[in-house]
Amino acid sequence: STDNSRAVCEEIARQDRRVRIIDQENRGLSMARKAGVDNCRTEYITFVDADDFILEDSYIYAKEHMEKNIDMIFFEIARYYGEGNIKRENHILQPGYYDKERMRQQVLPRLVWDFERKVVGVECSLCVRVIKCELLRNIYSELNGKSFYYGEDSAITYPLSSVFTKPLTHSVLGSRPTATKTPSVFRIFSSSSVTDLTFSSPSIFITLVL
């Protein structure tokens, strides 16, 4: 880097012990994220790239469901096209809890394309998800050192969604060996879900469209 960012990172790391600097040769976005995932010490992980915004209290809404051991929490998204030009996108999926059977019936058939509505399928961006770190480690380990320069989010989120249709085992999800009877679920946040999900305000991720 030629913009003194290394020194800035070092100063932040000195002030906050949660911040760690990882030295790695430039191998692309996928390998950079993999290094972060491999070095993560928390149960959950999410990605906020340079072209993403999040509401400052977004993860407060997710905390309750992290405590319930949910595998993935899925937010709504809005696209930022310029000042005063923000377009919010509604999920093609209904807000709620999705176990393995509901994933098979409602998510996987519309993962890439919703043939009924003739629209793009489930939003694939990683920035709208809070995911168990162990799940991501398993997916990234299958890259075998290869990096993607286009469609990286899809290459991770599509296989990740298929994981939820498998029995929960120690080798797949890093759970207790007795967890095979535990449902694998993810949660979709929506500002319209306040009646049955007790959320009083929206939690929206905004991504820049350049």
N, C-alpha and C positions, 0 to 999 in steps of 0.2 A: 504494500500500500504506500502511496505517496502523499497521503493527506493527513499524516500524523495520527491515524486512527488507532494504531497500536498503542501509542502513549496514552491516548484517551481511555482505551480499554484497561490498560494497566492501572490507571488512576482510579477508575470505577471499581476494579477488583480490589484495590487496597482499601476502599471505603466500604465495600460490601462483600463479605466472605462468601456469599452465595454465588458470586460471579467468578467464573473460572475461564482462563484463556486456553484455548486448544490450538496448538501449532500443527498445521497440516498443509502440505502442498496443494495448490489449487487443482482439485479433481472434479469440480462442478458442484451443482446444488445438491444432488442426491447424496454424494459422499460427505458433504459438509453437514447435511442433516443427520446422516447416519452416525457421524462422529459425535454429534450432540446427543443423539438418542443413546448411543453406547455409553456415554459418560454421564447420563442423567441419573440422579440419585433420588428422584421423586417417583411416586406411583403413577402419576399422570403427566402427560406432556401435550403441548400445543405449539403451533408455529404462528408467529406474527412477522411477516416479511416487511421489507422496506416500503412496499406499496400497499400495506394494509393498515386499517385503523380498527380499534376496538373501543367500545364504551368502557369507561374507567371501572364500572362495577360489573362488567360482564361475568367475570369468574365467580363473583359472589353468588350469582344465580346457579352456577354449576356446582357449587360446594356441597349442597344438600345431596345431590345425586352421586357425587364422588364418594360421599360417606355411605351410600347404599351399594357401593361396589359395582356401579354401572361400568360397562366396558367402554362405551363411547357416548359422548354427549355432543349433540349436533345443533348448531345455531342457524338462524336465518342469516341472509346476506343482503347487502345493498351495494349497487355499483355506483361509483363516483366518477362522473364524466366531466366534471368541472364545477366551478362555483355555482351553487343553486341548481345543479343538474344531478340529482341523486335518485336512482331508480331502485326501489326496494323489490326484491324478488321473493315471492311466496313459495314455500315448499310444495312440491307435488305430493309429498307425503303428509298425512295428518299428524299433528302433534301428539305425543304420547310415548308409551313404553313399547318397545318392539322386542319380543322374545324370538327364539330361533324359528318357530313356526310362522310367526308374522313376517319375519324377514324373508322366508322362503316364498310366502304368498304375495307380499306387497312391495318388497324392496328389490329383490334380485330381478324379477321380470321387468322392472322399470329402471334398472341401475344406469344404463347407458341411454336408453330412449324410451319414452312413454308412448307406445303405439296407439293407445286409446285417445290421448289428447294431442298426439302428434307434436310433442315438444321434447326438448332435451331432458334427459333423465335426472337422477339424483345429483345435486351439486357435489362436484368431486374435490373442491378445494380443501386442503388440509387446514387452512386458517379458520374454518368454521367448525372445527372439531376439537374436542378435548378427549384424548385417547389414553388408555392404559399403556404405559411405557413398554411393558413386556410384550404386548401385542405388536407394537411398532418394531421392537427389536427383532422379532421373528420374521416380520415382513422384509425389513431391510437386510437381514442376513441372507436372504435369498437372491440379493442383487449380485453377489459374488464379485464385488469390487467394481461393478459397472455403474456408470453414471448416465443420467438422462439430461438432455438439454431442452427437451420439449415434452410436455405431457407428463411431467414427473409426478404431479399430484394424482393423476389418474392411475399411474402405474403403482401407486401405493394404496389409494383408497378403494379401488375396485377389488384387488385381492383381499384387502382388509375386510371388506363387507362380506366376502365369501367365508371368511373365518368364522363369522358369527353363526353360520348354519351348521357348524360341526359340533360334536359333543365337547363340552368343556373338560379338558384333561390337563394334567400337569405339564405335559410336553408342549401343548399348544398355547395355553394361556397363563402358565406359571401359577396356576391355582392349586389348592389342596387336591391330592389325588381323589378325594371323596367328592369333588365338585362336579362330577359328571351329571348329577341330577339338578344342578343349579342352572336356571335359565340364563342364557346369554342375551343381554338386552342393551339397546342404546336408546337415548332419549333425545327427542327433537324439541328444542325451545321455540316458542312462538308467542308473540305478544298477545295473540288472540286466545291463549290457553289459560287465562287467569282463573276461569271458573273451576276447572277441575285440577289444575296444577299449581294453584296458589302463587302464581307470579304476577306481580302488580305492574310491571313495566317491561318493555321489550329489551331483548339482548341481541344486538345486531352487529355483525361484522361488516365492515365496509372495505371494499377492495378497489384500488385505482384501476381505471381502464386507460392505458396509454396509447 
